[in-house]
Amino acid sequence: MEKMMHLAAQYLAAAGISFVEKKADDSHTNLGWSIDKQGLETHPLSIDGDVLALNYNTFSLEWNSPKNNASFALDGKTHEQVLEWLTNSADAFLGKKYTYDFHYDLPYSIDDSFTFKLDAHKLKELTGLRTLAQSSLEKTLEANGLSSDIRIWPHHFDSGAYVIISDDLSIGFGLAVPDTMINEHYFYISGYKGHDGIETSNFTSLSMGEWKNEGFKGAVLPATKINEAQVVHFFTEAINTYKK
């Protein structure tokens, strides 16, 4: 299901590439998470505020517009059918051509016959993780007097924030999907001096999570059975360690 949602999110990223002014840092492709609507949303795609959304509750793509709305249920649909709907609906909503084309590689491949299949239990779990990440990042920023957009980057599919503390310190933190380092969703935080990751080998142990220093330099906390207060504590303790 994680793979399916990662692939489905690319429909939104492609809309950003198709309709949003290109940014040097690629931020025109990234997505937001709506706690209220329980789904991913693009940046506004028109001056009217049209957005394309991926609703986790209904497992559907949605055009949300001040003027009109439309939705397309993904369960049982092929990639080819999705693209047909997106092409036609983008023309109807925006009067522009939707193009499914990327300048980055994904860990998964997809062809016209790929078929989306719903696992409701797993999708509910993924929905909870995204909401936990969003609320925990919001609370961490507030608690530490920091400011950042909270965005989901379609390539790595992480929910993340990025703050500049000083000329010598910037920090990125968020929720990562399972990878070769940890085979489950996990919260991460990493400090940088310029473009270089800051060594963590001499840092004091954290009360939750652990420091990593090989390859990834930062701290990680597996997301299983973790609540918002614990995530905020993990982030804040690590932030304070970096600031020492």
Buried (B, 14 or more C-beta within 10 A) or exposed (E): BBEBBBBBBBBBBBBBBBBBEEEEEBBBBBBBBBEEBBBBBBBEBBEEEBBBBBBBEBBBBBBBBEEEEBBBEBBEBBBEBBBEBBBEBBEEBBEEEBBBEBEEEBEEEBEEEBEBEBBEEEBBEBBEBBBBBBBBBBBBBEEBEBEBEBBBBBBBBBBBBBBEBEEEBBBBBBBBBEBEEBEEBBBBBBBBEEEEBBEBEEBEEBEBBEBBBEEBBBBBBBBEEBEBEBBBBBBBBBBEBBEE
